[in-house]
C-alpha cells in the first residue's frame, strides 16, 4: 500500500482527495495536515516512530498544497527536502501550471498537479512518484523546456518574463501583493517584519517595472498568474 499524507488548509479539499483515492485499492491516506508546520511535524513523528533507514517510514508520498497560511507549500517543500531528501512531495495548486510548476520542481518536488485533475490522474501521479519517478504533465514539460531555454545565454535570459527573475521570497510577496494583500498582512503570513516586506516590494516593483500594487495586479493578470 502507498501511504499518503495530505497537506491542505481546506477540509473540503482534504475530504475530496480522500474520496478520490478511496477506491484505488493500493493508495491509503495515512494522515492529514492543515498547514505546513503541522505537515513537517507529522513527517517527523512518522520518521521517529519507524526509524529503520528510510526517510519517513509510514509515509510514502506527501500531497502538498502551495497556498497555505503560516508557511506556503514551497517553503515547506524546501525544509522537507532538507530533512527527508528521499521522501517524494507532489505539489498541488489551483494556480496555472506556468506560475509554480517549474519553481516546485527546481526546489525538489517529485511532481506538480493542478487540483482540477481527475482521480485517475491523481492516483497515477501518486503511484509514479512513490516508485521514484517524476510526474510531469505535457504542459509542465513545455514550461520546463521554455525555462531551460531562457537560461541558455545572457540574451535568452534577458528575454525571460520579468516575474521569472524574482527570487523565491520575492515571488511569494509578489503573489500576495497581486491578490490585494497589504504589507502588514503579508508580513504576518510569511512571518517577516513589515520593513522586510517593504524592501521586497521595492525590489519587485523595480524588477517588474510596475509603479504600484495595481500595476502589479494587472501584470499578474496579463501573465495569467492569478489563481483560477
Secondary structure, DSSP 8 states (H G I E B T S, - for coil): -EEEEEE-S-HHHHHHHHHHHTTSSSEEEEEEESSHHHHHHHHHHHHHHT-SSSSSTT-SEEEEESS-SSS-HHHHHHHHHHH-TTSEEEEEESS-HHHHHHHHHHTT-SEEEETT--HHHHHHHHHHHHTT--B--HHHHHHHHHHHHHTSSHHHHHTS-GGGGS-HHHHHHHHHHHTT--HHHHHHHHT--HHHHHHHHHHHHHHH--SSHHHHHHHHHHTT-S--
